[in-house]
Amino acid sequence: MSSKIVSKFKEIDLNCVKPRGWLKKQLELQAEGLTGHLDEIWPDVGPNSAWLGGNGEDWERGPYYCDGLVPLAYILNERYLIEKAEKWMNSVLSSQTAEGFFGPKSNIDWWPRMVMLKALMSYYEATKDSRVLKFMIRYFEYQSKELKYRPLEHWAWARGFENLIPIFWLYERSKKPFLLELANEILKQTIDWSSLFQNFPYVEPTERYLSKEFMKTLGTYNGWKELLRDPAKVGLTKEETEKLFFVYHTTHVVNVAMAIKEPALRYALSHDERFHSVALRGLESLTKYHGQPNGMFSGDEHLNCRGTTQGTELCAVVEFMYSLENLFKVFGDPLFADRLEMVAYNALPATIRPGFYAHQYDQQVNQVLCNVQRRNWYNNKEDSNIFGLEPNFGCCTANMHQGWPKFTKSLWMKSSEDCFVKMAYAPCILEYGWNDSESVQIVEETNYPFDDVVEFFVTTDREIKLMLRIPSWSRSTTVVFNDERRDYDNTQFVVIDLPKGKSKLKVTFHFEMQTISWSDHTAFVQRGPLVFSLKIEEEWRKIKGNEPFADYEVYPKSDWNYALILPNEFNLERNIAKHPSRPFEGKEPSVKIKAKAFKVEGWTLSNGSAAEPPRVGKHRLKNAKIEEIELVPYGCTALRITEFPIVFSDGGSKDE
């Protein structure tokens, strides 16, 4: 067994990267909204939480909340948030038994502890609290012994690879050999996701593999436990039950979003290069069979193919982002960072109200009505796409908080002691010290992704290198370094050597407007990492709760049934000088597009959602009234059309 964890790049500690500009505004909104006040309004993470010593919720919701609260608190350095975070961390650290176990005695599941350990990682990176390393060593010593008698099961069995993240993190700081032995044992007790991604079996909606009727007979999670205990009650053998249990977990969208990084964790431990291609193959399969134009894949609770009416769960969005950050770190492949930017700048903001007061459980790429109504979900409830405190189920209420803080931390990584890697672009400042007398500061000034120019102002006490990722959607890139211009084509990274002292770099990406085919008669519009959607006027109606943390339905106040004409002029309009107080506020977006389109009569609602985009022939265009429509960034919308029916005006139609 190897005694080294392999990773192309290394993470930088939490307190080294601070947001600026629009990104800082976004994190401040999160702090002022649900993350900063959830413990005051939602009992599941309130003072009675079992993780705080009470007799309330004792499973994953407290750990999920901490996994976002802790990094947000220290990234913003906000005292009231830090006090909240310290309360949780002190309670967890003081809960450890003599044997090494920790957390609520009423629930001994391994799974929620995997999440809480990640919150402890963030806490240690920010504070260097010496209790954390000792605590984690004792816990993993306990786990090494106990797994023989109490193996991983249920959610821990499906998500055991998450346990490797704190194990690897601790190994890098302690070099305890038993940790790698523990990591191997955990993988043996976990679903082999790499084998699944290598030969991905789920090419149709989950109902093809697990019928909705069967799921109804199962009921809740407790129903699964009862089924496993006595499968004969529903006329199944033990083997049939175990197979169903496997299919349930391996089609569950949050499990899948987490598991896409499992090949990277296997590679880090085994050094087997084939796991890179396994990860790419898994991502390709998810996109091919279940992908959505916003960078995500469907899952309204389970994988549900590519239809525009299918939903994607918010938990899956933030977990997929975290997986992509880990995939980039381990493999160094910029493809994962490209995908991360798409998800972060489109899917994440679109499913959370701009002031961070409410969120959806499910979002749709074509979403023209958010209300309590039965839809074509696999097994989610009628309120899944309203904006609220706890629509459908509370996991996203607890888990959504990690998205922006972990993204901020991952903006910079390292490939060596003196080489700093730019994973994703956003306004921030990196401050890193090698010792008491040598440090570097890199100020990144940019309006990216709303603009395509990035400037770096560097002050360093050492000679360093900057390794800049070049996004795949930049047809060419210009770098001006201390007034010297360099142009790059068809490259994934640019490495710049910087001397001691002060330096300035200006990077200009050359983005083109792209119309990307999504089926043989539909397409969506993208520029850089931003996907653009039809702007629909919105009417927000409160249905219950107290402002500002209430539940809302959203109704359209303007037409949405448009087809795009191709080719199109796509006139880009920027409003960068006037930044909205909420970066993803649809009323005053920083960038928008004017395009030619026409209404498609007969394209209406179906079960509360926009019907699938119809085929539109050229004959429909001849007598149509051509209109100018406004497209805005997907992340600025609550209601939208993103996947448009298309018609070619120059004889290039695919449907005739």
BELQUI-V41505 format. One record per pair of residues at least 12 apart in sequence whose ideal C-beta (glycine too) atoms are under 10 Angstrom apart, sorted by the first residue. I is the first residue (numbers start at 1). J is the second residue. Records with the same first field share a line. If there is no record, write none. Layout:
I=J, J
This chain:
1=177, 180, 181, 183, 184, 269, 270
2=180, 268, 269, 270, 271
3=171, 175, 177, 180
4=171, 172, 175, 180, 268, 269, 271
5=164, 167, 168, 169, 171, 172, 179, 180, 183, 265, 267, 268, 269, 271, 330
6=267, 268, 269, 270, 271, 272, 273, 330
7=168, 172, 264, 267, 268, 326, 329, 330, 331, 332, 413, 415
8=264, 267, 268, 276, 328, 329, 330, 331, 332, 333, 413, 415, 421
9=328, 329, 330, 331, 332, 410, 412, 413, 414, 415, 416, 419, 420, 421, 423, 467
10=172, 329, 413, 414, 415, 416, 417, 421
11=121, 125, 169, 172, 325, 326, 329, 409, 410, 412, 413, 414
12=125, 409, 410, 411, 412, 413, 414, 420, 421, 430, 431, 432
13=121, 122, 124, 125, 126, 128, 409, 432
14=70, 71, 74, 75, 121, 122, 123, 124, 125, 126, 127, 405, 406, 408, 409
15=71, 74, 75, 77, 122, 125, 126, 127, 128, 409, 431
16=75, 125, 126, 409, 412, 414, 429, 430, 431, 432, 433, 440
17=75, 408, 409, 410, 411, 412, 413, 426, 428, 429, 430, 431, 432, 442, 444
18=75, 76, 77, 408, 409, 411, 428, 429, 430, 431
19=75, 76, 404, 405, 407, 408, 409, 411, 426, 427, 428, 429, 444
20=426, 427, 428, 429, 443, 444, 445, 446
21=426, 427, 428, 444, 445, 446, 447, 448, 579, 583
22=426, 427, 446, 447, 448, 449, 450, 579, 580, 582, 583, 584, 590
23=404, 407, 408, 411, 426, 427, 428, 444, 446, 448, 583
24=75, 76, 408, 426, 427, 428, 429, 583
25=427, 579, 580, 581, 582, 583, 584
26=348, 349, 352, 354, 356, 404, 407, 408, 426, 582, 583, 584
27=71, 72, 75, 76, 78, 356, 404, 405, 407, 408
28=72, 76, 78, 356
29=352, 353, 354, 355, 356, 357, 404, 581, 582, 583, 584, 585
30=68, 69, 72, 76, 81, 352, 355, 356, 400, 401, 403, 404, 405
31=69, 72, 73, 75, 76, 78, 80, 81, 356, 401, 405
32=78, 355, 356, 357, 548
33=352, 353, 354, 355, 356, 357, 358, 359, 401, 548, 549
34=65, 68, 352, 353, 355, 356, 357, 358, 359, 389, 397, 400, 401, 548, 549
35=65, 68, 69, 72, 73, 81, 84, 356, 400, 401, 402, 404, 405
36=69, 72, 73, 76, 78, 80, 81, 84, 356, 401
37=84, 356, 357, 548, 549
38=61, 65, 68, 69, 84, 389, 397, 398, 400, 401, 549
39=52, 62, 65, 69, 84, 87, 88
40=84, 549
41=389, 545, 546, 549
42=57, 61, 65, 389, 390, 394, 397, 398, 549
43=56, 57, 61
44=56, 57, 59, 60, 61, 62, 64, 65, 390, 394, 397, 398
45=57, 61, 62, 63, 64, 65, 66, 69, 84, 88, 394, 397, 398
46=62
47=87
49=61, 62, 65, 88, 91, 104
50=62, 91, 95, 103, 104, 105, 106, 107
51=63, 65, 66, 88, 91, 92, 95, 102, 103, 104, 107, 112, 116
52=87, 88, 90, 91, 92, 95, 104
53=91, 94, 95, 104
54=91, 104
55=104, 106
56=104, 106
57=104, 107, 112, 394, 398
58=103, 104, 105, 106, 107, 108, 109, 112
59=103, 104, 106, 107, 109, 111, 112, 115, 155, 221, 395, 398
60=107, 109, 111, 112, 113, 114, 115, 116, 155, 394, 395, 398, 399
61=112, 115, 394, 395, 397, 398, 399
62=88, 91, 92, 103, 104, 112, 115, 116, 119, 398
63=88, 92, 103, 111, 112, 113, 114, 115, 116, 117, 118, 119, 120, 398, 399
64=112, 115, 116, 118, 119, 315, 318, 394, 395, 396, 397, 398, 399, 400, 401, 402
65=84, 88, 115, 119, 397, 398, 399, 400, 401, 402
66=84, 85, 88, 89, 91, 92, 115, 116, 118, 119, 120, 122, 123, 398, 401, 402
67=115, 116, 117, 118, 119, 120, 121, 122, 318, 322, 398, 399, 401, 402, 405, 406
68=119, 122, 318, 398, 399, 400, 401, 402, 403, 404, 405, 406
69=81, 82, 84, 85, 88, 89, 119, 122, 398, 401, 402, 405
70=82, 84, 85, 86, 88, 89, 116, 118, 119, 120, 121, 122, 123, 124, 125, 126, 127, 401, 402, 405
71=85, 118, 119, 121, 122, 123, 125, 126, 401, 402, 404, 405, 406, 407, 408, 409
72=84, 85, 122, 401, 402, 404, 405, 406, 408
73=85, 86, 88, 122, 123, 126, 405
74=122, 123, 125, 126, 127, 405, 409
75=122, 126, 404, 405, 406, 408, 409, 428
76=405, 408
77=126
82=126, 127
85=119, 122, 123, 126, 127
86=123, 127, 129
88=116, 119, 120, 123
89=116, 119, 120, 122, 123, 124, 127, 129, 131, 132
90=123, 129, 131
91=103
92=113, 116, 117, 119, 120, 123, 132, 135
93=120, 123, 129, 131, 132, 134, 135
94=131, 135
95=116, 135
96=131, 134, 135, 136, 138, 139, 142
97=138, 139, 142
98=138, 142
99=138, 139, 141, 142, 145, 146
100=135, 136, 137, 138, 139, 140, 141, 142, 143, 144, 145, 146
101=113, 138, 139, 142, 143, 146
102=116, 117, 120, 135, 136, 138, 139, 142
103=116, 139
108=146, 150
109=150, 152, 153, 154, 155, 156
110=143, 146, 147, 150, 151, 152, 153, 154, 155, 156, 157, 159, 160, 162, 163, 186, 189
111=152, 153, 154, 155, 156, 157, 158, 159, 160, 162, 163
112=155, 156
113=139, 143, 156, 163, 166
114=152, 155, 156, 159, 160, 161, 162, 163, 164, 165, 166, 167, 186
115=159, 162, 163, 166, 398, 399, 402
116=166
117=132, 135, 136, 139, 140, 162, 163, 165, 166, 167, 169, 170
118=162, 165, 166, 169, 322, 402, 406
119=166, 402
120=132, 133, 135, 136, 139, 166, 169, 170
121=136, 165, 166, 169, 170, 173
122=402, 405, 406, 409
124=136, 169, 170, 173
125=169, 409
132=170, 173
133=170, 173, 174
134=174
136=166, 167, 169, 170, 173, 174, 176, 179
137=170, 173, 174, 176, 178, 179
139=166, 170
140=163, 166, 167, 170, 171, 174, 176, 178, 179, 182, 183
141=176, 178, 179, 182
143=163, 167, 182, 185, 186
144=178, 179, 181, 182, 185, 186
145=182
147=160, 182, 185, 186, 188, 189
148=185
151=185, 186, 188, 189, 190
152=185, 186, 188, 189, 190, 191
153=189, 225, 228, 245
154=221, 224, 225, 228, 245, 249
155=221, 249, 252, 254, 255
156=186, 189, 190
157=189, 190, 191, 245, 246, 249
158=190, 191, 193, 245, 246, 248, 249, 250, 252, 254, 255, 256, 258, 259
159=190, 191, 193, 249, 252, 254, 255, 258, 259, 262, 319
160=183, 185, 186, 187, 188, 189, 190, 191, 193, 262
161=183, 186, 187, 190, 191, 193, 194, 258, 259, 261, 262, 263, 264, 265, 266
162=186, 190, 258, 259, 261, 262, 265, 319, 322
163=182, 183, 186, 187, 189, 190, 265
164=179, 180, 182, 183, 184, 186, 187, 190, 261, 262, 264, 265, 266, 268, 269
165=261, 265, 268, 322, 326
166=179
167=179, 180, 182, 183, 186, 265, 269
168=180, 183, 265, 268, 269, 330
171=183
180=269
183=265, 266, 268, 269
184=269, 270
186=265
187=262, 265, 266, 269, 270
190=259, 262, 265
191=246, 249, 250, 255, 259, 262
192=262, 266
193=249, 250, 255, 256, 258, 259, 260, 261, 262, 263, 265, 266, 278, 279, 282
194=259, 262, 263, 264, 265, 266, 267, 272, 274, 275, 278, 279, 281, 282
195=263, 278
196=246, 250, 256, 259, 262, 278, 282, 285
197=256, 259, 260, 262, 263, 275, 277, 278, 279, 280, 281, 282, 283, 284, 285, 286
198=263, 274, 275, 277, 278, 279, 281, 282, 285
199=281, 285
200=250, 281, 282, 284, 285, 286, 288, 289, 290
201=247, 250, 251, 285
202=247, 250, 251, 256, 285, 286, 289, 290, 302, 303, 305
203=285, 288, 289, 290, 303, 305
204=289, 290, 303, 304, 305
205=251, 289, 290, 298, 300, 302, 303, 304, 305, 306, 307, 310, 376, 378
206=247, 248, 250, 251, 252, 253, 290, 298, 299, 300, 301, 302, 303, 304, 305, 378, 379
207=251, 302, 304, 305, 378, 379
208=251, 305
209=243, 244, 247, 248, 250, 251, 302, 303
210=244, 247, 248, 251, 302, 378, 379
212=377, 378, 379
214=234, 236, 244, 248
215=244, 248, 301, 302, 378, 379
216=379
217=234
218=234, 244, 248, 379
224=241, 244, 245, 248, 249
227=241, 244, 245
228=241, 242, 244, 245
229=241
231=244, 245
247=302
248=301, 302
249=302
250=302, 303
251=290, 299, 301, 302, 303, 304, 378
252=299, 301, 302, 303, 313, 316
253=286, 290, 296, 297, 298, 299, 300, 301, 302, 303, 304, 311, 312, 313, 315, 316, 317, 319, 320, 362, 378
254=299, 301, 302, 313, 314, 315, 316, 317, 318, 319, 320, 395, 396, 399
255=299, 302, 316, 319
256=282, 286, 290, 297, 299, 302, 303, 316, 319, 320, 323
257=286, 296, 297, 299, 312, 313, 315, 316, 317, 318, 319, 320, 321, 322, 323, 324, 343
258=315, 316, 319, 320, 322, 323
259=282, 319, 323
260=279, 282, 283, 286, 297, 319, 320, 323, 324, 326, 327, 336, 339
261=279, 282, 319, 320, 322, 323, 324, 325, 326, 327, 328, 329, 330, 336
262=275, 278, 279, 282, 323, 326, 327
263=275, 276, 277, 278, 279, 280, 281, 282, 283, 327, 330, 331
264=276, 278, 279, 323, 326, 327, 328, 329, 330, 331, 333, 336
265=326, 327, 330
266=278, 279, 330
267=279, 327, 330, 331
268=326, 329, 330, 331
273=331
275=330, 331
276=327, 330, 331, 332, 333
277=331
279=323, 327, 330, 331, 333, 335, 336
280=327, 331, 333, 335, 336
283=297, 320, 323, 324, 327, 335, 336, 339
285=297
286=298, 299, 303, 320
287=306, 339
288=306
289=303, 305, 306
290=302, 303, 304, 305, 306, 307, 310, 312
291=305, 306, 518
292=306, 307, 308, 310, 311, 312, 343, 346, 347, 363, 364, 365, 366, 518, 524, 531, 642, 643
293=306, 308, 342, 346, 347, 365, 366, 516, 518, 522, 523, 524, 525, 526, 531, 532, 533, 634, 642, 643
294=312, 317, 342, 343, 345, 346, 347, 348, 350, 351, 363, 364, 365, 524, 531, 533, 634, 635, 640, 642, 643
295=312, 317, 320, 321, 324, 338, 339, 340, 341, 342, 343, 344, 345, 346, 347, 348, 526, 529, 531, 634
296=312, 313, 316, 317, 320, 321, 339, 342, 343, 346, 347, 348, 351, 363, 365
297=310, 312, 316, 320
298=310, 311, 312, 313, 316, 362, 364, 365, 377, 378
299=311, 312, 313, 315, 316, 317, 320, 362, 377, 378, 380
300=312, 313, 316, 361, 362, 363, 364, 375, 376, 377, 378, 379, 380, 384, 385, 392
301=313, 315, 316, 361, 362, 377, 378, 379, 380, 381, 384, 392, 393
302=377, 378, 379, 380
303=316, 378
304=376, 377, 378, 379, 380
305=378
306=365, 518, 519, 643
307=364, 365, 366, 376, 609, 612, 643
308=364, 365, 366, 367, 518, 519, 522, 609, 610, 611, 612, 613, 641, 642, 643, 644
309=364, 365, 366, 367, 375, 376, 377, 606, 607, 608, 609, 610, 611, 612
310=362, 364, 365, 366, 375, 376, 377, 378, 609
311=351, 360, 361, 362, 363, 364, 365, 367, 375, 376, 377, 378, 380, 384, 385, 392, 609
312=343, 347, 350, 351, 360, 361, 362, 363, 364, 365
313=351, 360, 361, 362, 363, 377, 380, 384, 392, 393, 395, 396, 399
314=347, 348, 350, 351, 352, 359, 360, 361, 362, 363, 391, 392, 395, 396, 397, 399, 400, 403
315=361, 393, 395, 396, 397, 398, 399, 400, 402
316=343, 347, 362, 396, 399
317=343, 344, 346, 347, 348, 349, 350, 351, 352, 363, 396, 399, 400, 403
318=343, 344, 347, 348, 351, 396, 399, 400, 401, 402, 403, 404, 406, 407
319=399, 402, 403
320=339, 340, 343, 344, 347, 348, 403
321=339, 340, 341, 343, 344, 347, 348, 402, 403, 404, 406, 407, 410
322=340, 402, 403, 406, 407, 410
323=336, 339, 340
324=336, 337, 338, 339, 340, 341, 342, 343, 344, 407, 410, 423, 424
325=337, 340, 344, 406, 407, 409, 410, 411, 413, 423, 424
326=406, 410
327=339, 340
328=340, 410, 413, 421, 423, 424, 469
329=410, 413, 414, 421, 423
332=413, 415, 421, 423, 467, 469, 492, 493
333=492
334=423, 469, 470, 471, 472, 491, 492, 493
335=472, 492
336=423
337=410, 413, 421, 422, 423, 424, 425, 469, 471, 472, 492, 529
338=424, 469, 470, 471, 472, 473, 492, 529
339=472, 529
340=407, 410, 423, 424, 529
341=407, 423, 424, 425, 426, 448, 449, 469, 471, 473, 528, 529, 530
342=449, 471, 473, 526, 528, 529, 530, 531, 634
343=403, 407, 529
344=403, 404, 407, 408, 410, 424, 426, 449, 529, 635
345=407, 424, 425, 426, 448, 449, 450, 528, 529, 530, 531, 583, 584, 633, 634, 635
346=363, 365, 449, 526, 529, 530, 531, 532, 533, 584, 633, 634, 635, 636, 637, 642
347=363, 365, 403, 531, 634, 635
348=363, 400, 403, 404, 407, 584, 635
349=403, 404, 582, 583, 584, 585, 633, 634, 635, 636, 637
350=363, 364, 365, 367, 531, 533, 584, 586, 633, 634, 635, 636, 637, 638, 640, 642
351=363, 364, 367, 385, 387, 396, 400, 403, 635, 638
352=387, 396, 400, 403, 404, 584, 635, 638
353=387, 388, 540, 548, 549, 552, 554, 582, 584, 638
354=580, 581, 582, 583, 584, 585, 586, 587, 635, 636, 638
355=548, 581, 582, 585
356=400, 401, 404, 548, 549, 582
357=387, 388, 389, 547, 548, 549, 550, 552
358=386, 387, 388, 389, 390, 391, 397, 540, 542, 545, 548, 549, 550, 551, 552, 638
359=386, 387, 388, 389, 390, 391, 396, 397, 400
360=383, 384, 385, 386, 387, 388, 391, 392, 396, 400, 554, 638
361=377, 380, 381, 383, 384, 385, 386, 387, 388, 390, 391, 392, 393, 394, 395, 396, 397
362=375, 377, 380, 381, 383, 384, 385, 386, 391, 392, 396
363=384, 385, 634, 637, 638, 640
364=376, 384, 385, 609, 610, 639, 640, 642, 643
365=518, 524, 531, 533, 610, 634, 640, 641, 642, 643
366=522, 524, 533, 534, 560, 609, 610, 611, 612, 613, 639, 640, 641, 642, 643, 644
367=385, 533, 536, 554, 556, 560, 609, 610, 637, 638, 639, 640, 641, 642
368=534, 536, 554, 555, 556, 559, 560, 561, 604, 605, 608, 609, 610, 611, 639, 640, 641
369=385, 536, 553, 554, 555, 556, 560, 605, 608, 609, 610, 639
370=383, 384, 385, 386, 387, 388, 391, 538, 540, 541, 552, 553, 554, 555, 556, 608, 638, 639
371=383, 385, 386, 541, 543, 552, 553, 554, 555, 608
372=384, 385, 386, 391, 543, 551, 553, 608
373=385, 386, 553, 605, 607, 608, 609
374=607, 608
375=606, 607, 608, 609
376=606, 607, 608, 609
377=392, 607, 609
380=392, 393
381=393
382=608
383=543, 551, 553
384=396
385=553, 554, 608, 609, 638
386=541, 543, 544, 551, 552, 553, 554
387=540, 550, 551, 552, 553, 554, 638
388=542, 543, 544, 545, 549, 550, 551, 552, 553
389=544, 545, 546, 549, 550, 551
390=545, 549, 551
391=551, 552
404=426
407=423, 424, 426
408=424, 426, 428
409=428
410=423, 424
411=423, 424, 425, 426, 427, 428, 429, 430, 444
412=424, 428, 429, 430, 432, 442, 444, 466
413=467
414=432, 467
415=465, 467, 493, 495
416=464, 465, 467
417=434, 462, 464
418=434, 440, 460, 462, 463, 464, 465, 498
419=464, 465, 466, 467, 495, 497
420=432, 440, 442, 458, 460, 464, 465, 466, 467, 468, 498
421=465, 466, 467, 468, 469, 493, 495
422=442, 444, 454, 456, 466, 467, 468, 469, 470, 493, 494, 507
423=467, 468, 469
424=448, 449, 469, 471, 529
425=444, 446, 447, 448, 449, 451, 452, 454, 468, 469, 471, 507, 509, 528, 529
426=444, 446, 447, 448, 449, 454
427=443, 444, 445, 446, 447, 448, 454, 455
428=442, 443, 444, 445, 446
429=441, 442, 443, 444, 445, 457
430=442, 443, 444, 456, 458
431=443, 459
432=460, 464
433=461
434=461, 462
435=461
437=461
438=460, 461, 462, 500
439=459, 460, 461, 462
440=458, 459, 460, 461, 462, 464, 498, 500
441=457, 458, 459, 460, 461, 502
442=456, 457, 458, 459, 460, 464, 466, 498, 503, 505
443=455, 456, 457, 458, 459, 504
444=456, 457, 458, 505, 507
445=457, 506
446=507
447=574, 576, 577, 579, 583, 590, 591
448=471, 507, 509, 528, 529, 530
449=471, 509, 511, 527, 528, 529, 530, 590, 591, 633, 635
450=528, 530, 574, 575, 576, 579, 583, 584, 589, 590, 591, 633
451=508, 509, 511, 528, 574, 576, 590, 591
452=471, 473, 474, 477, 507, 508, 509, 510, 511, 527, 528, 529
453=478, 506, 507, 508, 509, 576
454=468, 479, 505, 506, 507, 508, 509
455=480, 504, 505, 506, 507, 508
456=468, 479, 481, 496, 498, 503, 504, 505, 506, 507
457=502, 503, 504, 505
458=496, 498, 499, 501, 502, 503, 504, 505
459=498, 500, 501, 502, 503
460=498, 499, 500, 501, 502, 503
461=500, 501
462=498, 499, 500
463=497, 498, 499, 500, 501
464=496, 497, 498, 499, 500, 503
465=495, 496, 497, 498
466=479, 481, 493, 494, 495, 496, 497, 498, 503, 505, 507
467=493, 494, 495, 496
468=488, 491, 492, 493, 494, 495, 496, 505, 507
469=491, 492, 493, 494
470=488, 489, 490, 491, 492, 493, 494, 507, 509
471=492, 509, 511, 528, 529
472=492, 529
473=509, 510, 511, 512, 514, 526, 527, 528, 529, 530
474=488, 489, 491, 507, 508, 509, 510, 511, 512, 528
475=489, 490, 509, 510, 511, 512
476=488, 489, 490, 491, 508, 509, 510
477=489, 490, 491, 494, 507, 508, 509, 510
478=506, 507, 508, 509, 510
479=494, 496, 505, 506, 507, 508
480=504, 505, 506, 507, 508
481=494, 496, 497, 498, 503, 504, 505, 506, 507
482=498, 499, 502, 503, 504, 505, 506
483=504, 506
485=506, 508
487=508, 510
488=507
489=510
494=507
509=528
510=528
511=526, 527, 528, 529, 530, 572
512=526, 527, 528, 570
513=525, 526, 527, 528, 532, 568, 569, 570, 571, 572, 593, 595
514=526, 527, 528, 531, 570
515=564, 566, 567, 568, 570, 595, 644, 646
516=531, 643
517=566, 646, 654
518=613, 642, 643, 644, 646
519=612, 613, 615, 643, 645, 646, 654
520=615, 646, 654, 655
521=563, 613, 614, 615, 616, 617, 644, 645, 646, 647, 653, 654, 655
522=563, 564, 612, 613, 614, 615, 616, 642, 643, 644, 645, 646
523=564, 566, 613, 642, 643, 644, 645, 646
524=564, 631, 634, 641, 642, 643, 644, 646
525=564, 568, 570, 593, 595, 631, 634, 642, 644
526=634, 642
527=570, 572, 591, 593, 631, 633
528=591
529=633
530=589, 590, 591, 593, 631, 632, 633, 634, 635, 636
531=631, 633, 634, 635, 640, 642, 643
532=570, 572, 589, 591, 592, 593, 595, 630, 631, 632, 633, 634, 636, 637, 640, 642
533=560, 586, 593, 630, 631, 632, 633, 634, 635, 636, 637, 639, 640, 641, 642, 643, 644
534=558, 559, 560, 561, 562, 564, 595, 597, 629, 630, 631, 632, 637, 639, 640, 641, 642, 644
535=558, 560, 586, 587, 589, 592, 593, 629, 630, 631, 632, 633, 636, 637, 639, 640, 641
536=554, 555, 556, 557, 558, 559, 560, 586, 630, 632, 637, 638, 639, 640, 641
537=555, 556, 557, 558, 559, 560, 586, 639
538=552, 554, 555, 556, 557, 558, 586, 587, 637, 638, 639, 640
539=552, 553, 554, 555, 556, 557, 639
540=552, 553, 554, 555, 638
541=553, 554, 555
552=638
554=638, 639
555=639
556=605, 610, 638, 639, 640
557=639
558=629, 639
559=599, 627, 629, 641
560=599, 603, 604, 605, 610, 629, 639, 640, 641
561=597, 598, 599, 600, 601, 602, 603, 604, 605, 610, 611, 613, 614, 641, 645
562=595, 596, 597, 598, 599, 600, 603, 627, 629, 641, 644, 645
563=597, 598, 599, 600, 603, 613, 614, 615, 616, 620, 621, 624, 641, 644, 645, 646, 647
564=595, 596, 597, 598, 616, 629, 631, 641, 644, 645, 646, 647
565=595, 596, 597, 598, 616, 621, 624, 626, 627, 644, 646, 647, 648, 649, 650
566=595, 596, 644, 646, 647, 648, 649, 650, 652, 653
567=596, 648, 649, 650, 652
568=593, 594, 595, 596, 597, 646, 649
569=593, 594, 595, 596, 628
570=593, 594, 595, 596, 631
571=592, 593, 594, 595, 596, 628
572=591, 592, 593, 594, 631
573=589, 590, 591, 592, 593, 594, 630
574=589, 590, 591, 592
575=588, 589, 590, 591, 592
576=590, 591
577=590
578=590
580=636
582=636
583=633, 635, 636
584=632, 633, 634, 635, 636, 637
585=635, 636
586=632, 633, 635, 636, 637, 638, 639, 640
587=632, 636
588=632, 636
589=630, 631, 632, 633, 635, 636, 637
590=632, 633, 636
591=631, 632, 633, 636
592=630, 631, 632, 633, 636
593=629, 630, 631, 632, 633
594=628, 629, 630, 631
595=627, 628, 629, 630, 631, 644
596=626, 627, 628, 629, 649
597=624, 626, 627, 628, 629, 631, 641, 644, 645, 646, 647
598=616, 620, 621, 623, 624, 625, 626, 627, 629, 647
599=624, 625, 627, 629
600=613, 614, 615, 616, 620, 624, 644, 645, 647
601=614, 620, 624
602=614
603=616, 641, 645
610=639, 640, 641, 643
612=643, 645
613=641, 643, 644, 645, 646
614=645
615=645, 646, 647, 653, 654, 655, 656
616=644, 645, 646, 647, 648, 653, 655
617=647, 648, 653, 655, 656
618=647, 648, 649, 650, 651, 652, 653, 655, 656
619=647, 653, 656
620=645, 647
621=647, 648, 649, 653
622=649
624=647
626=649
629=641, 644
631=644
